[in-house]
Amino acid sequence: MFGSTTIGIDLGTANILVYSKSKGIILNEPSVVAMDAHTKDVLAIGTEAKNMIGKTPASIVAIRPMRDGVIADFDITSGLLREIMRRINASGGGFKKPKVVVCTPTGATSVERRAISDAVSSMGARSVVLIEEPVAAAIGAELPVDEPIANTIVDIGGGTTEIAIISYGGVVSSTSIRTGGDHIDEEIIAYIRKMYNVLIGESTAERIKMELGYAPIPHAEATMEIRGRDLLTGLPKVVTISSNEIQDAISELLNRVLEAIRLTLEKCPAELSGDIVDRGIILTGGGALIHGLQEWLTSQIDVPVHMAPNPMESVAIGTGKSLEYIEKLDKLSGK
């Protein structure tokens, strides 16, 4: 039942990860497709396609088919999934007709869920099971989701932030906001455009976020040189920016995440609140790696905040392992 024919897919806005129970993470690629603008043929996917963003002639376009955690372009996503399965099989994965578990945001509509299911089915899956992203993240973070105790997960992905309190395999209270790593990149681009009249690309913004992105806590100031295009002269320009500037630029978005956490905790049943005080909150997702976020959240909500063992991979790992939990919970509930 749970052999190597079961794979888990984390269809993320920023990255697609594939997990096999027997081999662990077997693929981790950016969710980017480079295609011919005229013929619509897929030319490259993943890292190779991401490196083309902003650097290609008009005949080649680099597209991110996932937006805010759901499929924005069905055909391109299907092509991306087929290419991913071809790569896995070419590398000796041997998944001819796999059972596939895919995670979806808790806020996804039934239409969006059907689009995800159809896209995965079109690549030759024997069966497709959808699981809510926070539950998958909690399983991947090794939390006891099948027990009647509160497991609180904050998953800050590329397109969405999912906050959920999970008990006995189900979501008791949850909040999903369309704020994530991509939106932080956009805020950084807007800030540098406004303050320096310099336009930078997505890749530069992502690098700034990783090096200079700090939660609103005191820290030793760091600086870096960035290159972009001067909007007044149209010429290349180099400017030096500091971590304090980026901290100010992204603080509003981080406060949105904080408010969503507070809202979720307010909706928590009283019986489970004690568990949260004892066990705390687990952070997962790439956005959890912003400098000082763990300490800042702890100071703001007076609840212990812990980092998952593999924040970037938690959802994919949990997606692959989730069938065991689904079957166990079905037995317990008499299904």
Residue pairs with C-beta under 8 A, 6 or more apart in sequence:
1 323
1 327
2 21
2 323
2 324
3 21
3 22
4 20
4 21
4 22
4 23
4 94
4 95
5 95
5 97
5 98
5 99
5 126
6 20
6 21
6 98
6 99
6 100
6 101
6 320
6 323
7 18
7 19
7 20
7 26
7 88
7 95
7 98
7 99
7 100
7 101
7 320
8 18
8 19
8 20
8 100
8 101
8 102
8 103
8 136
8 316
8 317
8 318
8 319
8 320
8 321
8 322
9 16
9 17
9 18
9 19
9 81
9 100
9 101
9 102
9 103
9 120
9 316
9 319
10 16
10 17
10 18
10 19
10 102
10 103
10 136
10 315
10 316
10 319
11 31
11 66
11 71
11 77
11 102
11 103
11 116
12 31
12 66
12 69
12 157
12 158
12 159
12 315
13 31
13 64
13 66
13 67
13 68
13 69
13 157
13 158
13 159
13 160
13 180
13 181
13 182
14 30
14 31
14 157
14 158
14 159
14 180
14 181
14 182
14 286
15 28
15 29
15 30
15 31
15 158
15 286
15 312
16 27
16 28
16 29
16 30
16 31
16 46
16 80
16 84
17 25
17 27
17 28
17 313
17 315
17 316
18 25
18 26
18 27
18 28
18 84
18 88
18 316
19 25
19 26
19 313
19 316
19 317
19 319
19 320
19 321
20 26
20 93
20 95
20 320
21 320
21 321
23 93
24 317
25 313
25 316
25 317
26 88
26 91
26 93
27 84
27 87
27 88
28 312
28 313
28 316
29 45
29 46
29 47
29 84
30 46
30 47
30 49
30 50
31 64
31 65
31 66
31 80
31 158
32 45
32 46
32 49
32 50
32 53
32 62
32 63
32 64
33 42
33 44
33 45
33 49
33 62
33 63
33 64
33 65
33 76
33 79
33 80
34 42
34 43
34 44
34 45
34 48
34 49
34 52
34 56
34 60
34 61
34 62
34 63
35 41
35 42
35 43
35 60
35 61
35 63
35 76
35 79
36 43
36 59
36 60
37 58
37 59
37 60
37 61
38 59
40 75
42 76
42 79
42 80
42 83
43 49
43 60
44 52
45 80
45 83
45 84
49 62
50 62
50 203
52 60
52 62
53 62
53 201
53 202
53 203
54 62
54 201
54 202
54 203
56 62
63 73
63 76
64 72
65 71
65 72
65 73
65 76
65 77
65 80
66 72
66 77
66 158
66 159
67 159
68 105
68 159
68 160
68 178
68 180
69 104
69 105
69 108
69 133
69 157
69 158
69 159
69 160
69 178
69 180
70 104
70 105
70 108
70 112
70 115
70 116
70 159
71 77
71 112
71 115
71 116
71 119
74 115
74 118
74 119
77 119
78 119
78 122
78 123
81 119
81 120
81 122
81 123
82 122
82 123
84 123
85 95
85 123
85 124
88 95
89 95
89 96
96 124
97 124
97 125
97 126
98 125
98 126
99 125
99 126
99 127
99 129
99 323
100 120
100 125
100 126
100 127
100 128
100 129
101 128
101 129
101 130
101 131
101 136
101 319
101 320
101 322
101 323
102 116
102 117
102 120
102 128
102 129
102 130
102 131
102 319
103 130
103 131
103 132
103 133
103 136
103 315
103 318
103 319
104 112
104 113
104 116
104 130
104 131
104 132
104 133
105 132
105 133
105 160
105 162
105 176
106 132
106 133
106 134
106 162
106 164
106 171
106 174
106 176
107 160
107 176
107 178
108 116
113 130
116 130
117 128
117 130
120 128
121 128
129 322
129 323
129 326
131 318
131 319
131 322
131 326
132 164
132 171
132 174
133 155
133 157
133 160
133 162
133 315
134 153
134 155
134 162
134 163
134 164
134 166
134 171
134 174
135 145
135 164
135 166
135 169
135 170
135 171
135 318
135 322
136 314
136 315
136 316
136 318
136 319
136 322
137 153
137 155
137 162
137 282
137 284
137 285
137 308
137 314
137 315
137 318
138 145
138 151
138 153
138 164
138 166
138 282
138 318
139 145
139 317
139 318
139 319
139 321
139 322
139 325
140 284
140 308
140 310
140 313
140 314
140 315
140 316
140 317
140 318
140 319
140 321
141 153
141 282
141 284
141 308
141 309
141 314
141 318
142 309
143 151
143 153
143 166
143 282
144 151
145 151
145 166
145 168
145 169
145 325
146 168
146 169
146 325
146 328
146 329
146 332
147 167
147 168
148 167
148 168
149 167
149 272
149 275
149 279
150 165
150 166
150 167
150 172
150 268
150 272
150 273
150 275
150 276
150 279
151 165
151 166
151 167
151 279
151 282
152 163
152 164
152 165
152 166
152 264
152 265
152 276
152 279
152 280
152 281
152 282
153 162
153 163
153 164
153 166
153 281
153 282
153 284
154 161
154 162
154 163
154 257
154 261
154 281
154 282
154 283
154 284
154 285
154 288
154 297
155 161
155 162
155 163
155 164
155 284
155 285
155 314
155 315
156 180
156 181
156 257
156 283
156 284
156 285
156 286
156 287
156 288
157 180
157 181
157 285
157 286
157 287
157 315
158 180
158 181
158 182
158 286
158 287
159 178
159 180
159 181
159 182
159 183
160 176
160 177
160 178
160 179
160 180
161 176
161 177
161 179
161 180
161 257
161 260
161 285
161 287
162 174
162 175
162 176
163 174
163 175
163 176
163 260
163 261
163 263
163 264
164 171
164 172
164 173
164 174
164 175
164 264
165 171
165 172
165 173
165 174
165 264
165 265
165 268
165 272
165 276
166 172
167 272
168 329
169 325
169 326
169 329
172 268
172 269
172 272
173 264
173 265
173 267
173 268
173 269
174 264
175 260
175 261
175 263
175 264
175 267
177 256
177 257
177 260
179 253
179 256
179 257
179 260
180 285
180 287
181 206
181 209
181 285
181 286
181 287
183 253
184 209
184 213
184 250
184 253
184 287
184 290
185 202
185 205
185 206
185 209
186 205
187 249
187 250
187 252
187 253
188 200
188 205
188 208
188 209
188 246
188 249
188 250
189 199
189 200
189 202
189 205
190 249
191 245
191 246
191 248
191 249
192 198
192 199
192 200
192 226
192 228
192 239
192 241
193 199
193 200
193 231
195 245
196 228
196 237
196 239
196 241
197 230
197 231
197 232
198 226
198 228
198 229
198 230
198 231
198 237
198 239
199 228
199 229
199 231
200 208
200 226
200 227
200 228
201 228
204 226
204 227
204 228
208 224
208 226
208 241
208 246
209 246
209 250
209 290
210 289
211 222
211 224
212 222
212 223
212 224
212 241
212 242
212 243
212 245
212 246
212 247
213 243
213 246
213 247
213 250
213 290
213 291
214 243
214 246
214 247
214 290
214 291
214 292
215 247
215 251
215 254
215 290
215 291
215 292
215 293
215 295
215 296
215 297
216 247
216 251
216 254
216 255
216 296
217 292
217 295
217 296
217 299
219 243
219 247
219 291
219 292
221 242
221 243
221 244
222 242
222 243
223 240
223 241
223 242
223 243
224 240
224 241
225 238
225 239
225 240
226 238
226 239
226 240
226 241
227 236
227 237
227 238
228 236
228 237
228 239
229 235
229 236
229 237
230 236
230 237
243 291
250 290
254 290
254 293
254 296
257 287
258 297
258 300
258 301
261 281
261 297
261 301
262 301
265 273
265 276
265 301
265 303
268 276
276 303
277 303
279 304
280 303
280 304
280 305
280 306
281 297
281 301
281 303
281 304
281 305
281 306
282 306
282 307
282 308
283 293
283 294
283 297
283 305
283 306
283 307
283 308
283 311
284 308
284 311
284 314
284 315
285 311
285 312
285 314
285 315
286 311
286 312
287 293
288 294
288 307
288 308
288 311
289 311
289 312
294 305
294 306
294 307
297 305
298 304
298 305
308 314
310 317
